[in-house]
């Protein structure tokens, strides 16, 4: 998800509280980048959860934002996927990090996009826009996802085709992964869409679901609370629209304390 800051000596500072070292940075577009950092030895999290990460400001105070962990719970490092906001308090600086730099990470994972918040079902939908794909990047690489469901559907909606590149790369890495690749090949479906540029699938995922085109394209005739479970992560507007659509199909919103048929991440705008 999102953060901001400018490359300077403060990022290089050694022995920061809760500091983790950047091991990889990849810029996907002029607006999107991902990065990996070392993982605290004591950190335990459920795939789909988020943590607070950030950098120190010039006055020495930490600037932190909620970011979904894009790597699965078994990964030895932590991956994050972020937008770049040129005048944003955190991402204006975070986008300039390099391998060897350090970030702050508060190892207290939380979140609603976890398997424990859903009742057992036949098919799970991961419905994402933009950087909202991050928690699902974690979940589609978690063996439990394929143990719990017969079909795993990842939808990813962006404005332009090049903004979908992270998702296509994620799919490739997932299918080639020695731990879950074979399971994913049998169950995982990737459905990318664009809203501004022409592509194989054009339109907001809300419209495609409401019109029935999404279900028709995937040859699904039994979408219902009896079979389907869903997780939603995107803009506030998208979250509210999808919540309404899912409820119209008879699905109820769940939580860690009261599992049901779908959950929405409310911690941030994706």
C-alpha positions in Angstrom: 0.0 0.0 0.0 1.3 3.6 0.4 4.1 5.7 2.1 6.5 8.7 1.3 10.1 10.3 1.6 13.4 11.5 -0.3 16.7 9.5 -0.4 19.1 10.9 2.2 21.6 9.9 4.9 18.8 9.3 7.4 17.7 6.2 5.4 21.2 4.8 5.8 21.3 5.2 9.5 22.4 2.0 11.2 20.8 0.3 14.2 17.4 2.0 13.9 14.6 0.8 16.3 12.7 -2.0 14.5 15.0 -1.4 11.4 15.0 -3.8 8.5 17.3 -3.8 5.5 16.1 -3.4 1.9 17.2 -6.4 -0.2 15.4 -5.6 -3.5 13.7 -2.7 -5.2 11.8 -2.9 -8.5 10.1 0.0 -10.2 7.1 -1.3 -12.3 6.0 2.1 -13.6 6.6 5.7 -12.8 3.8 5.3 -10.2 4.3 1.8 -8.8 7.2 0.0 -7.2 7.8 -3.0 -5.0 10.5 -3.8 -2.5 11.7 -6.6 -0.2 13.3 -6.3 3.2 14.7 -8.6 5.8 12.2 -10.3 8.1 12.5 -10.0 11.9 13.3 -13.5 13.3 10.4 -13.2 15.8 7.8 -12.0 13.3 4.8 -14.4 12.8 1.9 -13.3 10.6 -1.0 -14.8 8.7 -1.0 -14.4 4.9 -3.1 -11.3 4.1 -2.2 -9.2 7.2 -0.5 -5.8 7.2 2.1 -4.1 9.3 3.2 -0.5 9.9 6.3 0.5 8.0 8.0 3.8 7.3 11.0 6.1 7.7 12.3 8.7 10.1 11.4 12.3 9.4 14.1 15.0 9.5 13.1 15.8 13.1 13.9 12.2 14.1 10.3 11.1 14.6 9.0 8.0 12.8 6.5 8.4 9.9 4.6 5.1 9.5 1.8 3.8 7.3 -0.1 0.5 7.1 1.2 -1.7 4.3 0.0 -5.2 3.4 2.6 -7.8 3.4 2.8 -9.1 -0.2 4.9 -12.1 0.6 3.4 -15.3 2.1 3.8 -16.3 5.7 6.5 -18.8 4.9 8.8 -16.4 3.0 12.1 -15.6 4.6 11.8 -11.9 3.6 9.0 -9.4 3.5 7.7 -7.9 0.2 5.6 -4.7 -0.2 3.9 -3.1 -3.2 3.4 0.6 -3.2 2.3 3.6 -5.2 4.4 6.7 -5.5 2.9 10.0 -4.3 5.3 12.8 -5.3 4.2 15.1 -2.5 3.1 12.4 0.0 4.6 12.5 3.5 6.1 9.0 3.2 6.1 7.7 -0.4 7.8 10.8 -1.7 10.8 9.5 0.2 10.2 5.8 0.3 10.2 5.5 -3.5 13.9 6.5 -3.5 15.0 3.6 -1.2 17.9 1.4 -2.5 19.3 -2.0 -1.6 21.1 -1.7 1.7 18.9 1.1 3.0 16.8 0.6 6.1 13.2 1.1 6.9 11.2 1.0 10.1 8.9 -2.0 10.6 6.7 -2.4 13.6 6.1 -6.2 13.8 2.5 -6.2 15.0 0.6 -7.7 12.1 -3.2 -7.3 11.9 -6.0 -7.3 9.3 -9.2 -8.8 8.1 -8.1 -10.4 4.8 -7.3 -13.7 6.4 -8.7 -17.2 6.1 -9.9 -17.3 9.7 -12.4 -14.5 8.9 -14.2 -16.7 6.3 -16.5 -19.7 6.6 -15.5 -22.8 4.6 -16.5 -22.6 0.9 -15.9 -24.0 -2.6 -14.5 -21.0 -4.4 -12.6 -17.9 -3.2 -12.5 -14.5 -5.0 -9.6 -12.1 -4.4 -11.0 -8.8 -5.7 -8.3 -6.1 -6.0 -7.6 -2.7 -7.7 -4.2 -1.1 -7.9 -1.9 -1.9 -5.0 -4.8 -3.6 -3.4 -3.4 -6.8 -4.9 -0.7 -6.8 -2.2 -2.5 -9.0 0.4 -3.6 -11.3 -2.3 0.0 -11.7 -3.5 0.5 -13.2 -0.1 -2.6 -15.3 -0.1 -2.2 -16.9 -3.5 1.2 -18.2 -2.4 -0.2 -19.7 0.8 -0.7 -23.5 0.6 -3.8 -23.1 2.9 -5.6 -21.2 0.1 -5.4 -24.3 -2.2 -6.1 -26.7 0.6 -9.3 -24.9 1.5 -10.8 -24.1 -1.9 -11.4 -25.9 -5.2 -11.1 -22.7 -7.2 -9.1 -19.5 -6.5 -9.9 -16.4 -8.6 -7.7 -13.3 -8.5 -9.1 -10.2 -10.2 -7.0 -7.2 -10.6 -8.3 -3.9 -12.0 -6.1 -1.0 -13.1 -6.4 2.0 -15.4 -3.8 0.9 -17.9 -2.2 -2.4 -19.1 1.3 -1.6 -17.8 -0.1 -1.2 -14.3 -1.1 -4.9 -14.4 2.5 -6.0 -14.8 3.1 -6.7 -11.1 0.1 -9.0 -11.2 1.3 -10.9 -14.3 4.7 -11.3 -12.7 3.1 -12.5 -9.5 1.2 -15.1 -11.4 4.3 -16.4 -13.1 6.2 -16.6 -9.8 3.3 -18.4 -8.2 2.9 -21.0 -10.9 6.7 -21.7 -10.9 7.0 -21.8 -7.2 8.2 -25.3 -6.0 6.0 -25.2 -2.9 2.6 -24.2 -4.3 3.1 -24.1 -8.1 1.5 -27.4 -8.8 -1.5 -26.7 -6.6 -1.9 -23.2 -8.2 -1.8 -24.6 -11.8 -4.9 -26.7 -11.1 -6.9 -24.1 -9.2 -5.7 -20.5 -9.8 -7.5 -18.2 -12.3 -6.1 -14.7 -13.0 -8.6 -12.1 -14.4 -7.0 -8.8 -15.1 -9.0 -5.8 -16.3 -8.4 -2.2 -17.3 -10.7 0.8 -17.1 -8.9 3.3 -19.3 -6.8 1.4 -21.9 -8.0 -1.3 -24.2 -7.1 -4.9 -23.0 -8.6 -8.4 -23.1 -11.0 -7.5 -20.3 -12.2 -3.9 -20.1 -14.3 -2.4 -17.3 -14.6 -1.9 -13.6 -14.8 -5.2 -11.8 -18.0 -4.0 -10.1 -19.7 -3.6 -13.5 -18.3 -6.9 -14.8 -19.7 -8.7 -11.8 -23.0 -6.9 -11.7 -23.6 -7.5 -15.4 -22.8 -11.1 -15.2 -20.0 -10.9 -17.7 -17.3 -11.9 -15.2 -19.3 -15.0 -14.3 -20.0 -15.8 -17.9 -16.3 -15.4 -18.9 -15.3 -17.8 -16.2 -18.3 -20.2 -16.9 -19.5 -19.9 -13.4 -23.3 -20.6 -13.0 -23.6 -21.2 -9.3 -22.3 -18.0 -7.6 -23.9 -17.9 -4.2 -23.3 -17.8 -0.4 -23.4 -21.6 -0.4 -20.3 -21.8 -2.6 -18.5 -18.5 -2.8 -16.2 -16.6 -0.5 -14.6 -13.2 -1.3 -11.9 -10.8 0.0 -11.9 -7.2 -1.2 -9.1 -4.6 -1.2 -9.1 -1.4 -3.2 -10.4 2.2 -3.0 -13.1 3.1 -0.5 -15.6 3.5 -3.3 -14.8 0.1 -4.8 -15.0 -1.5 -1.4 -18.4 -0.1 -0.7 -19.7 -1.0 -4.2 -18.4 -4.6 -4.0 -19.8 -5.0 -0.5 -23.3 -4.0 -1.8 -23.0 -6.4 -4.8 -21.9 -9.3 -2.7 -24.7 -8.7 -0.2 -27.2 -8.6 -3.0 -26.0 -12.1 -3.9 -26.7 -13.3 -0.3 -23.1 -13.1 1.1 -22.6 -11.6 4.5 -19.5 -9.7 5.7 -17.3 -11.5 8.2 -14.5 -10.7 10.6 -11.9 -12.5 12.7 -14.4 -12.7 15.6 -17.4 -13.7 13.4 -16.4 -15.5 10.2 -18.9 -15.2 7.2 -18.8 -15.2 3.4 -16.7 -12.1 2.6 -14.4 -9.6 4.1 -13.2 -6.1 3.2 -9.9 -4.4 4.2 -10.8 -1.2 6.0 -7.4 -0.2 7.3 -6.4 1.8 4.2 -7.4 2.8 0.7 -5.6 0.4 -1.7 
